[in-house]
Amino acid sequence: MSELPPDPLRLRAILAHLDRQLADTETIATYLRLQRDTVRQALTAVERQERGRQQLPRPQPPALEAPAQPSRRPPNAPTGVGRGFMLEMKRHPKDPRPGYLHVDDCTMANQKTSPISLEQFRVGLKDSENLEPCAFCRPEDKLSDAPS
């Protein structure tokens, strides 16, 4: 600002504007510092968990048990304990989004789901035009844990 106005009214207006800009910048800087600290804490916690997992041997999952009778569950509830699979269907056949394959305890399934067998899951993995594995529970990684 090389040339300032000579009258006090305009100088006060410019000063008030600059004060507001400084206050806004300080608020943003404070918010960003808080966010940075939160991310650092989360990163530290995750790294600590990963180090703990690397040091401990992985336990073998218990054998899969057949349920005595099918339980009643809401359409979007997890279907089991993470050893089976489920299908989240498209809303309608012309929906541009695919259906999704999930592990049966995935909490990201948010539409009508139904349990499926291991063979149905394998067939679904091959149908990439209409079905995708869930990016959250990554059921394709659980294939090695599933009973044959």
DSSP file (Angstrom, degrees, kcal/mol; ACC not computed):
  #  RESIDUE AA STRUCTURE BP1 BP2  ACC     N-H-->O    O-->H-N    N-H-->O    O-->H-N    TCO  KAPPA ALPHA  PHI   PSI    X-CA   Y-CA   Z-CA
    1    1 A M              0   0    0      0, 0.0     3,-0.1     0, 0.0     0, 0.0   0.000 360.0 360.0 360.0  96.8    0.0    0.0    0.0
    2    2 A S        +     0   0    0      1,-0.2     2,-0.6     2,-0.0     0, 0.0   0.837 360.0  44.2 -85.9 -33.2    2.0    2.9   -1.2
    3    3 A E        -     0   0    0      0, 0.0    -1,-0.2     0, 0.0     0, 0.0  -0.936  67.2-173.0-121.5 115.7   -0.7    5.5   -1.1
    4    4 A L        -     0   0    0     -2,-0.6     7,-0.1    -3,-0.1     6,-0.0  -0.737  33.6-101.5-100.6 151.5   -3.1    5.8    1.8
    5    5 A P        -     0   0    0      0, 0.0    -1,-0.1     0, 0.0     6,-0.0  -0.365  24.6-133.1 -68.9 154.0   -6.1    8.1    1.9
    6    6 A P  S    S+     0   0    0      0, 0.0    -2,-0.0     0, 0.0     3,-0.0   0.688  77.5  86.1 -82.5 -17.6   -5.6   11.3    3.9
    7    7 A D  S  > S-     0   0    0      1,-0.1     4,-1.7     4,-0.0     3,-0.2  -0.617  74.4-133.6 -94.2 147.4   -8.9   11.2    5.8
    8    8 A P  H  > S+     0   0    0      0, 0.0     4,-2.7     0, 0.0     5,-0.2   0.809 100.1  63.1 -64.8 -32.4   -9.3    9.4    9.2
    9    9 A L  H  > S+     0   0    0      1,-0.2     4,-1.8     2,-0.2     5,-0.1   0.943 109.2  38.8 -60.3 -49.4  -12.6    7.7    8.2
   10   10 A R  H  > S+     0   0    0      2,-0.2     4,-2.5     1,-0.2    -1,-0.2   0.872 114.1  54.7 -71.2 -36.0  -11.1    5.8    5.3
   11   11 A L  H  X S+     0   0    0     -4,-1.7     4,-2.5     1,-0.2    -2,-0.2   0.902 108.7  49.4 -62.8 -39.5   -7.9    5.0    7.3
   12   12 A R  H  X S+     0   0    0     -4,-2.7     4,-2.7     2,-0.2    -1,-0.2   0.887 110.1  51.3 -65.4 -38.1  -10.1    3.5   10.1
   13   13 A A  H  X S+     0   0    0     -4,-1.8     4,-2.3     2,-0.2    -2,-0.2   0.916 111.7  46.5 -64.3 -43.4  -12.0    1.4    7.5
   14   14 A I  H  X S+     0   0    0     -4,-2.5     4,-2.5     2,-0.2    -2,-0.2   0.921 113.0  49.9 -64.3 -43.2   -8.7    0.1    6.1
   15   15 A L  H  X S+     0   0    0     -4,-2.5     4,-2.4     2,-0.2    -2,-0.2   0.908 110.6  49.5 -61.9 -43.1   -7.4   -0.6    9.6
   16   16 A A  H  X S+     0   0    0     -4,-2.7     4,-2.3     2,-0.2    -1,-0.2   0.907 110.9  50.5 -63.0 -41.8  -10.6   -2.5   10.5
   17   17 A H  H  X S+     0   0    0     -4,-2.3     4,-2.3     2,-0.2    -2,-0.2   0.930 111.2  47.7 -62.1 -45.8  -10.4   -4.5    7.4
   18   18 A L  H  X S+     0   0    0     -4,-2.5     4,-2.4     1,-0.2    -2,-0.2   0.887 110.4  52.4 -64.1 -38.8   -6.7   -5.5    8.0
   19   19 A D  H  X S+     0   0    0     -4,-2.4     4,-2.4     2,-0.2    -1,-0.2   0.907 109.7  49.2 -62.5 -41.4   -7.6   -6.4   11.6
   20   20 A R  H  X S+     0   0    0     -4,-2.3     4,-2.7     2,-0.2     5,-0.2   0.914 110.3  50.9 -63.6 -42.4  -10.4   -8.7   10.4
   21   21 A Q  H  X S+     0   0    0     -4,-2.3     4,-2.4     1,-0.2    -2,-0.2   0.917 111.1  48.1 -61.8 -43.3   -8.0  -10.3    7.9
   22   22 A L  H  X S+     0   0    0     -4,-2.4     4,-2.5     2,-0.2    -1,-0.2   0.916 112.1  49.0 -63.0 -43.2   -5.4  -10.9   10.7
   23   23 A A  H  X S+     0   0    0     -4,-2.4     4,-2.3     2,-0.2    -2,-0.2   0.918 112.2  48.3 -63.5 -43.3   -8.1  -12.4   13.0
   24   24 A D  H  X S+     0   0    0     -4,-2.7     4,-2.5     1,-0.2    -1,-0.2   0.911 111.9  49.7 -62.5 -42.3   -9.4  -14.7   10.3
   25   25 A T  H  X S+     0   0    0     -4,-2.4     4,-2.6     1,-0.2    -1,-0.2   0.899 110.7  49.5 -64.9 -40.6   -5.9  -15.8    9.4
   26   26 A E  H  X S+     0   0    0     -4,-2.5     4,-2.5     2,-0.2    -1,-0.2   0.895 110.6  50.9 -65.2 -39.1   -5.1  -16.5   13.1
   27   27 A T  H  X S+     0   0    0     -4,-2.3     4,-2.5     2,-0.2    -2,-0.2   0.933 112.4  45.9 -63.0 -45.7   -8.4  -18.5   13.4
   28   28 A I  H  X S+     0   0    0     -4,-2.5     4,-2.8     1,-0.2    -2,-0.2   0.912 112.4  50.8 -63.7 -42.7   -7.5  -20.6   10.3
   29   29 A A  H  X S+     0   0    0     -4,-2.6     4,-2.3     2,-0.2    -1,-0.2   0.908 110.9  48.9 -62.9 -41.4   -4.0  -21.1   11.5
   30   30 A T  H  X S+     0   0    0     -4,-2.5     4,-2.3     2,-0.2    -2,-0.2   0.931 112.3  48.4 -62.6 -45.8   -5.3  -22.3   14.9
   31   31 A Y  H  X S+     0   0    0     -4,-2.5     4,-2.5     1,-0.2    -2,-0.2   0.924 112.1  48.8 -60.3 -45.8   -7.7  -24.7   13.3
   32   32 A L  H  X S+     0   0    0     -4,-2.8     4,-2.7     1,-0.2    -1,-0.2   0.883 109.8  51.8 -64.6 -38.0   -5.1  -26.1   11.0
   33   33 A R  H  X S+     0   0    0     -4,-2.3     4,-2.4     2,-0.2    -1,-0.2   0.919 110.5  48.8 -63.5 -42.3   -2.7  -26.6   13.9
   34   34 A L  H  X S+     0   0    0     -4,-2.3     4,-2.2     2,-0.2    -2,-0.2   0.914 112.6  47.9 -62.8 -43.0   -5.4  -28.5   15.8
   35   35 A Q  H  X S+     0   0    0     -4,-2.5     4,-2.5     2,-0.2    -2,-0.2   0.922 111.0  51.1 -63.3 -43.7   -6.1  -30.6   12.8
   36   36 A R  H  X S+     0   0    0     -4,-2.7     4,-2.5     1,-0.2    -2,-0.2   0.917 110.3  49.3 -59.8 -43.9   -2.4  -31.3   12.3
   37   37 A D  H  X S+     0   0    0     -4,-2.4     4,-2.3     1,-0.2    -1,-0.2   0.892 110.3  50.8 -63.8 -39.6   -2.1  -32.4   15.9
   38   38 A T  H  X S+     0   0    0     -4,-2.2     4,-2.3     2,-0.2    -1,-0.2   0.914 111.2  47.9 -63.7 -43.2   -5.1  -34.7   15.7
   39   39 A V  H  X S+     0   0    0     -4,-2.5     4,-2.7     2,-0.2    -2,-0.2   0.902 110.5  51.8 -65.6 -40.5   -3.6  -36.4   12.6
   40   40 A R  H  X S+     0   0    0     -4,-2.5     4,-2.5     2,-0.2    -1,-0.2   0.916 110.1  49.0 -61.5 -42.3   -0.3  -36.8   14.2
   41   41 A Q  H  X S+     0   0    0     -4,-2.3     4,-2.3     2,-0.2    -2,-0.2   0.915 112.3  48.1 -63.4 -42.6   -1.9  -38.4   17.2
   42   42 A A  H  X S+     0   0    0     -4,-2.3     4,-2.5     2,-0.2    -2,-0.2   0.913 111.8  50.0 -64.0 -42.3   -3.9  -40.8   15.0
   43   43 A L  H  X S+     0   0    0     -4,-2.7     4,-2.6     1,-0.2     5,-0.2   0.911 110.3  50.0 -63.0 -42.9   -0.7  -41.6   13.0
   44   44 A T  H  X S+     0   0    0     -4,-2.5     4,-2.2     1,-0.2    -1,-0.2   0.913 111.3  49.1 -61.7 -43.1    1.2  -42.4   16.2
   45   45 A A  H  X S+     0   0    0     -4,-2.3     4,-2.2     2,-0.2    -2,-0.2   0.916 112.6  47.1 -63.8 -43.6   -1.6  -44.6   17.4
   46   46 A V  H  X S+     0   0    0     -4,-2.5     4,-2.6     2,-0.2    -2,-0.2   0.918 112.4  49.3 -65.7 -43.2   -1.8  -46.6   14.1
   47   47 A E  H  X S+     0   0    0     -4,-2.6     4,-2.2     1,-0.2    -1,-0.2   0.888 110.4  51.4 -63.5 -37.8    2.0  -47.0   14.0
   48   48 A R  H  X S+     0   0    0     -4,-2.2     4,-2.0    -5,-0.2    -1,-0.2   0.908 110.7  48.4 -64.9 -41.6    2.0  -48.2   17.6
   49   49 A Q  H  X S+     0   0    0     -4,-2.2     4,-2.3     2,-0.2    -2,-0.2   0.912 110.6  51.0 -64.1 -42.3   -0.7  -50.8   16.7
   50   50 A E  H  X S+     0   0    0     -4,-2.6     4,-2.1     1,-0.2    -2,-0.2   0.901 109.3  50.2 -63.9 -40.4    1.1  -52.0   13.7
   51   51 A R  H  X S+     0   0    0     -4,-2.2     4,-1.3     1,-0.2    -1,-0.2   0.903 110.8  50.3 -63.4 -39.7    4.3  -52.5   15.7
   52   52 A G  H  X S+     0   0    0     -4,-2.0     4,-1.4     1,-0.2    -2,-0.2   0.884 110.4  49.4 -64.7 -39.0    2.3  -54.5   18.2
   53   53 A R  H  < S+     0   0    0     -4,-2.3    -1,-0.2     1,-0.2    -2,-0.2   0.865 108.1  53.7 -68.3 -36.3    0.8  -56.6   15.5
   54   54 A Q  H  < S+     0   0    0     -4,-2.1    -1,-0.2     1,-0.2    -2,-0.2   0.819 110.0  48.0 -68.9 -29.2    4.2  -57.3   13.9
   55   55 A Q  H  < S+     0   0    0     -4,-1.3    -1,-0.2    -5,-0.2    -2,-0.2   0.803 103.1  69.6 -82.0 -29.3    5.6  -58.5   17.3
   56   56 A L  S  < S-     0   0    0     -4,-1.4     2,-0.1    -5,-0.1     0, 0.0  -0.708  86.9-117.7 -92.3 138.9    2.7  -60.8   18.1
   57   57 A P        -     0   0    0      0, 0.0    -2,-0.1     0, 0.0    -1,-0.0  -0.469  35.8-107.6 -69.5 146.4    2.1  -64.1   16.2
   58   58 A R        -     0   0    0     -2,-0.1     2,-0.1    -4,-0.1    -5,-0.0  -0.595  31.6-129.8 -76.4 128.3   -1.2  -64.2   14.4
   59   59 A P        -     0   0    0      0, 0.0    -1,-0.1     0, 0.0    -3,-0.0  -0.492  23.4-111.4 -75.5 149.9   -3.8  -66.5   16.0
   60   60 A Q        -     0   0    0     -2,-0.1     3,-0.1     1,-0.1     0, 0.0  -0.605  35.4-111.4 -77.3 138.3   -5.5  -69.0   13.8
   61   61 A P        -     0   0    0      0, 0.0     3,-0.1     0, 0.0    -1,-0.1  -0.414  37.8-103.2 -68.5 146.9   -9.3  -68.3   13.3
   62   62 A P        -     0   0    0      0, 0.0     3,-0.1     0, 0.0     0, 0.0  -0.253  48.8 -82.3 -66.2 159.6  -11.6  -70.9   15.0
   63   63 A A        -     0   0    0      1,-0.1     2,-0.3    -3,-0.1    -3,-0.0  -0.301  52.0-101.0 -62.7 145.3  -13.3  -73.4   12.8
   64   64 A L        -     0   0    0     -3,-0.1     2,-0.4    19,-0.1    -1,-0.1  -0.518  37.8-154.8 -71.5 128.0  -16.4  -72.2   11.0
   65   65 A E        -     0   0    0     -2,-0.3    -1,-0.0    -3,-0.1     3,-0.0  -0.860  14.3-124.6-106.8 139.7  -19.6  -73.4   12.8
   66   66 A A        -     0   0    0     -2,-0.4     2,-0.1     1,-0.1     3,-0.0  -0.658  33.3-113.5 -79.3 134.2  -22.9  -73.8   11.0
   67   67 A P        -     0   0    0      0, 0.0    -1,-0.1     0, 0.0     0, 0.0  -0.401  15.1-132.0 -67.7 144.8  -25.7  -71.8   12.7
   68   68 A A  S    S-     0   0    0      1,-0.3    -2,-0.0    -2,-0.1     0, 0.0   0.919  87.7  -5.4 -63.4 -44.5  -28.4  -74.0   14.3
   69   69 A Q  S    S-     0   0    0     -3,-0.0    -1,-0.3     0, 0.0     2,-0.0  -0.990  88.4 -91.4-148.1 149.5  -31.1  -71.9   12.7
   70   70 A P        -     0   0    0      0, 0.0     2,-0.2     0, 0.0    -2,-0.0  -0.356  42.6-135.8 -63.9 137.8  -31.1  -68.7   10.6
   71   71 A S        -     0   0    0      8,-0.1     2,-0.5    -2,-0.0     0, 0.0  -0.624  14.9-115.4 -92.7 153.9  -31.4  -65.6   12.7
   72   72 A R        +     0   0    0     -2,-0.2    -1,-0.0     0, 0.0     0, 0.0  -0.751  44.3 167.1 -87.5 132.4  -33.6  -62.7   11.8
   73   73 A R        -     0   0    0     -2,-0.5     6,-0.0     4,-0.1     0, 0.0  -0.972  41.2 -94.8-142.2 154.1  -31.6  -59.6   11.1
   74   74 A P    >   -     0   0    0      0, 0.0     3,-1.8     0, 0.0     0, 0.0  -0.349  46.8-105.8 -64.1 155.4  -32.3  -56.2    9.6
   75   75 A P  T 3  S+     0   0    0      0, 0.0    38,-1.5     0, 0.0    36,-0.1   0.747 118.4  39.9 -58.2 -25.4  -31.4  -56.0    5.9
   76   76 A N  T 3  S+     0   0    0     36,-0.2    33,-0.1    34,-0.1     3,-0.1   0.294  90.5 111.9-108.9  12.0  -28.3  -54.0    6.5
   77   77 A A  S <  S-     0   0    0     -3,-1.8    29,-0.1     1,-0.1    36,-0.1  -0.511  79.7 -93.7 -83.2 152.3  -27.0  -55.7    9.6
   78   78 A P        -     0   0    0      0, 0.0    27,-0.2     0, 0.0    -1,-0.1  -0.340  31.7-146.5 -58.8 146.5  -23.8  -57.8    9.6
   79   79 A T        -     0   0    0     25,-2.9     2,-0.2    24,-0.1    26,-0.2   0.554  61.1 -31.5 -98.0  -8.5  -24.6  -61.4    9.0
   80   80 A G  S    S-     0   0    0     24,-1.3    23,-0.0     4,-0.1     0, 0.0  -0.717  85.6 -48.3-170.6-139.6  -22.0  -63.1   11.1
   81   81 A V  S    S-     0   0    0     -2,-0.2    24,-0.1    -3,-0.0    22,-0.0   0.046  82.7 -86.3-118.0  24.2  -18.5  -63.1   12.5
   82   82 A G  S    S+     0   0    0     24,-0.0    21,-0.0     1,-0.0     3,-0.0   0.605 105.7  96.6  88.3  11.5  -16.4  -62.2    9.5
   83   83 A R  S    S+     0   0    0     20,-0.1     2,-0.2     2,-0.1   -19,-0.1   0.505  79.1  51.2-110.1  -6.6  -15.8  -65.7    8.1
   84   84 A G  S    S-     0   0    0     62,-0.1    20,-2.0    33,-0.0     2,-0.3  -0.457  77.6-118.9-115.2-169.3  -18.6  -65.7    5.5
   85   85 A F  E     -AB 103 116A   0     31,-0.8    31,-2.3    18,-0.3     2,-0.3  -0.911  17.2-164.8-133.6 158.5  -19.6  -63.4    2.7
   86   86 A M  E     -AB 102 115A   0     16,-2.5    16,-2.9    -2,-0.3     2,-0.5  -0.974  15.8-131.2-142.7 158.9  -22.7  -61.3    1.7
   87   87 A L  E     -AB 101 114A   0     27,-2.7    27,-1.6    -2,-0.3     2,-0.7  -0.937   7.0-155.5-113.4 127.2  -24.0  -59.5   -1.4
   88   88 A E  E     -AB 100 113A   0     12,-3.5    12,-2.3    -2,-0.5    25,-0.2  -0.914  27.7-142.6 -99.1 113.0  -25.2  -55.9   -1.4
   89   89 A M        -     0   0    0     23,-1.9    23,-0.1    -2,-0.7     2,-0.0  -0.288  15.9 -99.8 -78.9 159.6  -27.6  -55.7   -4.3
   90   90 A K        -     0   0    0      1,-0.1    -1,-0.1    40,-0.1     9,-0.1  -0.350  30.7-120.0 -66.5 156.1  -28.1  -52.9   -6.7
   91   91 A R  S    S-     0   0    0      1,-0.3    -1,-0.1     6,-0.1    -2,-0.1   0.898  92.6  -9.8 -66.9 -38.9  -31.1  -50.7   -6.0
   92   92 A H  S >  S-     0   0    0      1,-0.0     3,-2.1    -3,-0.0    -1,-0.3  -0.968  78.9 -99.7-153.7 160.5  -32.5  -51.5   -9.5
   93   93 A P  T 3  S+     0   0    0      0, 0.0    -2,-0.0     0, 0.0    -1,-0.0   0.776 119.9  48.9 -58.5 -29.3  -31.1  -53.3  -12.6
   94   94 A K  T 3  S+     0   0    0     -4,-0.0    -3,-0.0    -3,-0.0     0, 0.0   0.372  77.5 127.9 -93.8   6.7  -30.3  -50.1  -14.4
   95   95 A D    <   -     0   0    0     -3,-2.1    -5,-0.0     1,-0.2     0, 0.0  -0.436  57.5-142.8 -60.8 128.7  -28.5  -48.5  -11.5
   96   96 A P  S    S+     0   0    0      0, 0.0    -1,-0.2     0, 0.0    -6,-0.0   0.763  79.5  83.5 -69.1 -22.4  -25.0  -47.3  -12.8
   97   97 A R  S    S-     0   0    0      1,-0.1    -6,-0.1    34,-0.0    -2,-0.1  -0.558  83.2-121.9 -79.7 145.9  -23.4  -48.3   -9.5
   98   98 A P        -     0   0    0      0, 0.0    33,-0.2     0, 0.0     2,-0.1  -0.278  23.0-104.3 -78.0 168.5  -22.4  -51.9   -9.1
   99   99 A G  E     - c   0 131A   0     31,-3.2    33,-2.0    -9,-0.1     2,-0.4  -0.453  41.5-127.6 -77.9 167.1  -23.5  -54.3   -6.4
  100  100 A Y  E     -Ac  88 132A   0    -12,-2.3   -12,-3.5    31,-0.2     2,-0.4  -0.945   6.9-142.9-127.5 144.5  -20.9  -55.0   -3.7
  101  101 A L  E     +Ac  87 133A   0     31,-2.3    33,-2.6    -2,-0.4     2,-0.3  -0.873  29.9 179.6 -99.8 134.3  -19.4  -58.1   -2.1
  102  102 A H  E     -A   86   0A   0    -16,-2.9   -16,-2.5    -2,-0.4     2,-0.3  -0.884  36.2-106.7-131.0 159.6  -18.7  -57.9    1.6
  103  103 A V  E >   -A   85   0A   0     -2,-0.3     3,-2.2   -18,-0.2   -18,-0.3  -0.633  49.4-108.9 -74.1 149.0  -17.4  -60.0    4.4
  104  104 A D  T 3  S+     0   0    0    -20,-2.0   -25,-2.9     1,-0.3   -24,-1.3   0.587 116.3  49.1 -69.6  -6.8  -20.4  -60.9    6.5
  105  105 A D  T 3  S+     0   0    0    -21,-0.3    -1,-0.3   -27,-0.2     2,-0.2   0.234  78.6 132.1-109.1  15.7  -19.5  -58.6    9.4
  106  106 A C    <   -     0   0    0     -3,-2.2     3,-0.4     1,-0.1   -27,-0.1  -0.461  42.8-161.0 -68.2 132.0  -18.8  -55.5    7.3
  107  107 A T  S    S+     0   0    0     -2,-0.2    -1,-0.1     1,-0.2    -3,-0.0   0.446  80.0  74.6 -92.6  -0.8  -20.5  -52.4    8.7
  108  108 A M        +     0   0    0      2,-0.0     2,-0.5    26,-0.0    -1,-0.2   0.572  63.6 108.5 -89.1  -8.6  -20.4  -50.5    5.4
  109  109 A A        +     0   0    0     -3,-0.4     4,-0.1     1,-0.2   -22,-0.0  -0.570  40.0 168.1 -68.4 118.1  -23.1  -52.5    3.7
  110  110 A N        +     0   0    0     -2,-0.5     2,-0.2     2,-0.1    -1,-0.2   0.274  50.1  52.0-123.2  12.1  -26.0  -50.0    3.7
  111  111 A Q  S    S-     0   0    0    -36,-0.1     2,-0.2     1,-0.1   -21,-0.1  -0.644 107.4 -44.1-129.4-169.5  -28.6  -51.5    1.4
  112  112 A K        -     0   0    0     -2,-0.2   -23,-1.9   -23,-0.1     2,-0.3  -0.418  65.2-178.9 -63.8 125.8  -30.3  -54.8    1.2
  113  113 A T  E     -B   88   0A   0    -38,-1.5   -25,-0.2   -25,-0.2   -36,-0.1  -0.856  13.3-169.2-123.5 159.2  -27.8  -57.6    1.7
  114  114 A S  E     -B   87   0A   0    -27,-1.6   -27,-2.7    -2,-0.3   -35,-0.1  -0.992  31.0-103.7-146.7 145.2  -28.0  -61.4    1.7
  115  115 A P  E     -B   86   0A   0      0, 0.0     2,-0.3     0, 0.0   -29,-0.3  -0.364  39.0-168.2 -65.4 145.3  -25.6  -64.1    2.8
  116  116 A I  E     -B   85   0A   0    -31,-2.3   -31,-0.8    -2,-0.0   -12,-0.1  -0.942  20.1-109.6-133.3 157.3  -23.9  -65.9   -0.1
  117  117 A S     >  -     0   0    0     -2,-0.3     4,-2.3   -33,-0.1     5,-0.1  -0.275  34.0-105.6 -78.7 168.9  -21.8  -69.1   -0.3
  118  118 A L  H  > S+     0   0    0      2,-0.2     4,-2.3     1,-0.2     5,-0.2   0.893 122.4  51.2 -61.6 -40.5  -18.0  -69.2   -0.9
  119  119 A E  H  > S+     0   0    0      2,-0.2     4,-2.2     1,-0.2    -1,-0.2   0.916 109.6  49.1 -65.0 -42.8  -18.7  -70.4   -4.5
  120  120 A Q  H  > S+     0   0    0      1,-0.2     4,-2.4     2,-0.2    -1,-0.2   0.884 110.2  52.9 -62.8 -37.3  -21.2  -67.6   -5.1
  121  121 A F  H  X S+     0   0    0     -4,-2.3     4,-2.0     2,-0.2    -2,-0.2   0.929 108.0  49.6 -63.3 -45.1  -18.6  -65.1   -3.8
  122  122 A R  H  X S+     0   0    0     -4,-2.3     4,-1.0     1,-0.2    -2,-0.2   0.899 111.8  48.5 -62.2 -40.3  -16.0  -66.5   -6.2
  123  123 A V  H >X S+     0   0    0     -4,-2.2     4,-0.7     1,-0.2     3,-0.6   0.912 109.5  53.8 -64.5 -41.4  -18.4  -66.2   -9.1
  124  124 A G  H >< S+     0   0    0     -4,-2.4     3,-0.8     1,-0.2    -2,-0.2   0.853 101.3  58.8 -62.0 -35.8  -19.3  -62.6   -8.0
  125  125 A L  H 3< S+     0   0    0     -4,-2.0    -1,-0.2     1,-0.2    -2,-0.2   0.832 104.1  52.2 -62.4 -31.1  -15.6  -61.6   -8.0
  126  126 A K  H << S+     0   0    0     -4,-1.0     2,-1.4    -3,-0.6    -1,-0.2   0.684  92.3  77.6 -78.9 -17.3  -15.4  -62.5  -11.7
  127  127 A D    XX  +     0   0    0     -3,-0.8     4,-2.3    -4,-0.7     3,-0.8  -0.530  53.2 158.4 -91.9  69.0  -18.5  -60.4  -12.6
  128  128 A S  T 34  +     0   0    0     -2,-1.4    -1,-0.2     1,-0.2    -2,-0.1   0.649  64.9  65.4 -70.6 -14.0  -16.6  -57.1  -12.5
  129  129 A E  T 34 S+     0   0    0     -3,-0.2    -1,-0.2     1,-0.1    -2,-0.1   0.862 120.2  17.1 -74.1 -35.1  -19.3  -55.4  -14.7
  130  130 A N  T <4 S+     0   0    0     -3,-0.8   -31,-3.2     1,-0.2     2,-0.3   0.601 125.0  46.1-113.5 -16.3  -22.0  -55.7  -12.1
  131  131 A L  E  <  -c   99   0A   0     -4,-2.3   -31,-0.2   -33,-0.2    -1,-0.2  -0.964  52.8-176.0-134.1 146.6  -20.2  -56.4   -8.8
  132  132 A E  E     -c  100   0A   0    -33,-2.0   -31,-2.3    -2,-0.3     2,-0.2  -0.986  32.7-110.6-134.8 146.8  -17.2  -55.0   -6.9
  133  133 A P  E     -c  101   0A   0      0, 0.0   -31,-0.2     0, 0.0     2,-0.1  -0.544  47.0 -97.7 -72.0 145.2  -15.6  -56.1   -3.7
  134  134 A C     >  -     0   0    0    -33,-2.6     4,-1.5    -2,-0.2     6,-0.2  -0.411  23.3-147.3 -63.8 132.6  -16.1  -53.6   -0.8
  135  135 A A  T  4 S+     0   0    0      2,-0.2    -1,-0.2     1,-0.1   -33,-0.0   0.694  94.7  53.6 -74.8 -18.3  -13.1  -51.3   -0.5
  136  136 A F  T  4 S+     0   0    0      1,-0.1    -1,-0.1   -30,-0.0   -34,-0.1   0.950 121.5  22.8 -81.9 -53.6  -13.7  -51.1    3.3
  137  137 A C  T  4 S-     0   0    0    -34,-0.1    -2,-0.2   -31,-0.0    -1,-0.1   0.646  88.2-149.6 -91.8 -14.9  -13.8  -54.8    4.3
  138  138 A R    ><  -     0   0    0     -4,-1.5     3,-1.5     1,-0.1     4,-0.5   0.929  16.2-174.6  47.9  64.9  -11.8  -56.1    1.3
  139  139 A P  G >  S+     0   0    0      0, 0.0     3,-1.2     0, 0.0     4,-0.3   0.765  74.9  69.0 -64.1 -24.8  -13.4  -59.5    1.1
  140  140 A E  G >  S+     0   0    0      1,-0.3     3,-0.8    -6,-0.2     4,-0.2   0.804  95.7  56.1 -64.4 -25.9  -11.1  -60.7   -1.7
  141  141 A D  G <  S+     0   0    0     -3,-1.5     3,-0.5     1,-0.2    -1,-0.3   0.703 100.7  59.2 -74.9 -18.8   -8.3  -60.7    0.9
  142  142 A K  G X> S+     0   0    0     -3,-1.2     4,-1.1    -4,-0.5     3,-0.9   0.470  76.4  94.0 -89.1  -2.3  -10.3  -63.0    3.1
  143  143 A L  G X4 S+     0   0    0     -3,-0.8     3,-0.6    -4,-0.3    -1,-0.2   0.874  81.8  54.7 -58.8 -37.8  -10.5  -65.8    0.5
  144  144 A S  G 34 S+     0   0    0     -3,-0.5    -1,-0.3    -4,-0.2    -2,-0.1   0.785 108.5  49.6 -68.4 -24.9   -7.5  -67.5    1.9
  145  145 A D  G <4 S+     0   0    0     -3,-0.9    -1,-0.2    -4,-0.2    -2,-0.2   0.672  91.9  98.0 -84.0 -18.0   -9.1  -67.6    5.4
  146  146 A A  S << S-     0   0    0     -4,-1.1     2,-0.1    -3,-0.6   -62,-0.1  -0.436  82.4-110.6 -75.8 142.7  -12.4  -69.1    4.1
  147  147 A P              0   0    0      0, 0.0    -1,-0.1     0, 0.0   -29,-0.1  -0.452 360.0 360.0 -68.7 145.0  -13.0  -72.8    4.3
  148  148 A S              0   0    0     -2,-0.1    -2,-0.1    -4,-0.1    -4,-0.0   0.472 360.0 360.0 -76.7 360.0  -13.0  -74.6    1.0
